[in-house]
């Protein structure tokens, strides 16, 4: 990443302007063109420097379901299971941990009932049980990682 890539990542963590051409507005702030900003953002995603760029929705307020899920996956099968789990559009933030529960991810569905369907599909496709941990209380921690 060069200085402009870092500036793009840092700027986009601070929110996105609500205007007719938000990318043009951010590009003007950063001193580059809209096309360059979009190309660099595509490159950051293509090279997996960024895993995702998009809005964060509060699934429950939109009528959906949301929960944290853990799985116990043998290390020799971790990559296969991760690929299956990550292929689902309902899955975000999948992380490997050094613990007996070594796979953790967030599951967000269009309806609360969709959680059960998605969990059943993951268990069927992977052959491993899921351990769902629905949110009991919400805390807001704003984390911004400076590039």
The 8 nearest C-alpha neighbors of each residue, nearest first, counted from 0:
[[1, 4, 5, 2, 3, 43, 48, 146],
 [0, 2, 4, 3, 5, 6, 146, 7],
 [1, 3, 5, 4, 6, 0, 7, 146],
 [4, 2, 6, 5, 1, 7, 29, 0],
 [5, 3, 7, 1, 6, 0, 2, 8],
 [6, 4, 146, 2, 8, 3, 7, 9],
 [5, 7, 3, 9, 4, 8, 10, 2],
 [8, 6, 4, 10, 5, 9, 11, 3],
 [9, 7, 5, 11, 6, 10, 4, 12],
 [10, 8, 6, 12, 7, 11, 145, 5],
 [11, 9, 7, 12, 13, 8, 6, 14],
 [10, 12, 13, 8, 9, 14, 7, 15],
 [13, 11, 10, 9, 14, 143, 8, 144],
 [14, 12, 11, 10, 15, 9, 143, 8],
 [15, 13, 12, 11, 16, 10, 17, 54],
 [14, 16, 11, 17, 21, 13, 25, 12],
 [17, 15, 21, 18, 14, 24, 25, 22],
 [18, 16, 21, 15, 19, 20, 14, 24],
 [17, 19, 21, 20, 16, 24, 15, 22],
 [18, 20, 21, 17, 23, 16, 24, 22],
 [21, 19, 23, 18, 22, 24, 17, 16],
 [20, 22, 24, 16, 23, 18, 19, 25],
 [23, 21, 25, 24, 20, 33, 26, 36],
 [22, 24, 33, 26, 20, 21, 25, 27],
 [23, 25, 21, 27, 22, 26, 20, 28],
 [26, 24, 28, 22, 27, 23, 21, 29],
 [25, 27, 23, 29, 31, 33, 28, 24],
 [26, 28, 30, 24, 29, 25, 31, 23],
 [29, 27, 25, 26, 30, 24, 31, 23],
 [30, 28, 26, 27, 31, 25, 6, 7],
 [31, 29, 27, 28, 26, 32, 25, 3],
 [32, 30, 26, 29, 27, 35, 33, 36],
 [31, 33, 35, 26, 34, 36, 27, 23],
 [32, 34, 23, 36, 26, 35, 22, 37],
 [35, 33, 37, 32, 36, 38, 23, 31],
 [36, 34, 38, 32, 37, 33, 39, 31],
 [35, 37, 33, 39, 34, 38, 26, 40],
 [38, 36, 40, 34, 35, 39, 41, 33],
 [39, 37, 35, 41, 40, 36, 34, 42],
 [40, 38, 42, 36, 41, 37, 35, 43],
 [39, 41, 37, 43, 42, 38, 36, 44],
 [42, 40, 38, 44, 39, 43, 45, 37],
 [41, 43, 45, 39, 44, 40, 46, 38],
 [44, 42, 40, 48, 46, 49, 41, 45],
 [43, 45, 49, 47, 41, 42, 46, 50],
 [46, 44, 42, 47, 43, 41, 48, 49],
 [45, 47, 43, 44, 48, 42, 49, 41],
 [48, 46, 49, 44, 50, 45, 43, 42],
 [47, 49, 43, 46, 44, 50, 45, 42],
 [50, 48, 47, 44, 43, 51, 52, 46],
 [49, 51, 47, 44, 48, 52, 43, 45],
 [52, 50, 49, 53, 44, 47, 48, 91],
 [53, 51, 50, 49, 54, 44, 40, 11],
 [52, 54, 51, 55, 56, 15, 11, 50],
 [53, 55, 56, 52, 15, 14, 51, 57],
 [54, 56, 53, 57, 58, 52, 51, 14],
 [57, 55, 58, 54, 61, 60, 59, 53],
 [56, 58, 60, 59, 61, 55, 63, 65],
 [59, 57, 63, 61, 60, 56, 64, 65],
 [58, 60, 63, 62, 61, 64, 57, 65],
 [61, 59, 62, 58, 57, 63, 56, 64],
 [60, 62, 58, 59, 63, 57, 56, 109],
 [63, 61, 59, 60, 110, 58, 109, 64],
 [64, 62, 110, 109, 59, 58, 111, 108],
 [63, 65, 111, 108, 110, 59, 107, 58],
 [66, 64, 107, 106, 58, 108, 59, 63],
 [67, 65, 133, 106, 132, 105, 134, 68],
 [66, 68, 105, 132, 104, 131, 133, 106],
 [69, 67, 131, 104, 130, 103, 132, 105],
 [68, 70, 103, 130, 102, 100, 129, 131],
 [69, 71, 102, 129, 100, 72, 130, 101],
 [72, 70, 100, 101, 99, 102, 73, 69],
 [71, 73, 77, 70, 74, 101, 76, 102],
 [74, 72, 75, 76, 77, 71, 101, 99],
 [75, 73, 77, 76, 72, 78, 101, 71],
 [74, 76, 73, 77, 78, 72, 79, 80],
 [77, 75, 74, 73, 79, 78, 80, 72],
 [76, 78, 74, 80, 79, 72, 75, 81],
 [79, 77, 81, 80, 76, 82, 75, 74],
 [80, 78, 82, 81, 77, 76, 83, 125],
 [79, 81, 83, 77, 82, 78, 125, 84],
 [82, 80, 78, 84, 83, 79, 85, 77],
 [81, 83, 85, 79, 80, 84, 86, 78],
 [84, 82, 80, 86, 81, 85, 79, 125],
 [83, 85, 81, 86, 82, 87, 80, 121],
 [84, 86, 82, 87, 83, 81, 90, 93],
 [87, 85, 83, 84, 82, 88, 90, 81],
 [86, 88, 89, 85, 90, 84, 83, 117],
 [87, 89, 90, 86, 85, 91, 107, 108],
 [88, 90, 107, 87, 106, 108, 91, 117],
 [91, 89, 106, 88, 87, 105, 85, 107],
 [92, 90, 105, 93, 104, 106, 89, 85],
 [91, 93, 104, 105, 94, 90, 103, 106],
 [94, 92, 104, 103, 91, 105, 102, 95],
 [95, 93, 103, 102, 104, 92, 96, 101],
 [94, 96, 102, 101, 103, 97, 93, 77],
 [97, 95, 101, 98, 102, 94, 100, 103],
 [98, 96, 101, 95, 99, 100, 102, 94],
 [97, 99, 101, 100, 96, 71, 102, 95],
 [98, 100, 101, 71, 97, 72, 96, 70],
 [101, 99, 71, 98, 70, 102, 69, 96],
 [100, 102, 96, 98, 95, 99, 71, 97],
 [103, 101, 95, 70, 69, 94, 100, 96],
 [104, 102, 69, 94, 93, 68, 95, 70],
 [105, 103, 93, 92, 68, 67, 91, 94],
 [104, 106, 67, 91, 92, 90, 66, 68],
 [105, 107, 90, 66, 89, 65, 67, 91],
 [108, 106, 65, 89, 64, 58, 90, 105],
 [109, 107, 64, 63, 113, 110, 89, 114],
 [108, 110, 63, 64, 113, 62, 111, 107],
 [111, 109, 63, 113, 64, 112, 108, 62],
 [110, 112, 64, 63, 113, 114, 108, 109],
 [113, 111, 110, 114, 115, 116, 64, 108],
 [112, 114, 116, 110, 111, 108, 115, 117],
 [115, 113, 117, 112, 116, 111, 108, 64],
 [116, 114, 118, 113, 117, 112, 119, 111],
 [115, 117, 113, 119, 114, 118, 120, 112],
 [116, 118, 120, 114, 119, 115, 113, 121],
 [119, 117, 121, 115, 120, 116, 114, 122],
 [118, 120, 122, 116, 117, 121, 115, 123],
 [121, 119, 117, 123, 118, 122, 124, 116],
 [122, 120, 118, 124, 123, 119, 125, 117],
 [123, 121, 119, 127, 126, 128, 125, 120],
 [122, 124, 120, 126, 121, 125, 119, 127],
 [123, 125, 121, 122, 126, 120, 83, 127],
 [126, 124, 122, 127, 123, 80, 121, 83],
 [125, 127, 122, 123, 124, 128, 121, 80],
 [128, 126, 122, 125, 129, 72, 70, 71],
 [129, 127, 122, 70, 130, 126, 71, 121],
 [128, 130, 70, 69, 131, 122, 68, 127],
 [129, 131, 69, 68, 70, 132, 128, 67],
 [132, 130, 68, 67, 129, 133, 66, 69],
 [131, 133, 67, 66, 68, 134, 130, 69],
 [134, 132, 66, 67, 131, 135, 65, 68],
 [133, 135, 136, 66, 132, 137, 67, 65],
 [134, 136, 133, 137, 132, 66, 138, 65],
 [137, 135, 134, 138, 133, 139, 132, 66],
 [136, 138, 139, 134, 135, 140, 133, 57],
 [137, 139, 140, 136, 141, 134, 135, 142],
 [140, 138, 141, 137, 142, 136, 57, 134],
 [139, 141, 142, 138, 143, 137, 144, 136],
 [142, 140, 139, 143, 138, 144, 12, 13],
 [143, 141, 140, 144, 12, 139, 145, 13],
 [142, 144, 145, 12, 141, 13, 9, 146],
 [143, 145, 146, 142, 9, 12, 8, 141],
 [144, 146, 9, 143, 8, 5, 12, 6],
 [145, 5, 9, 144, 8, 6, 4, 0]]
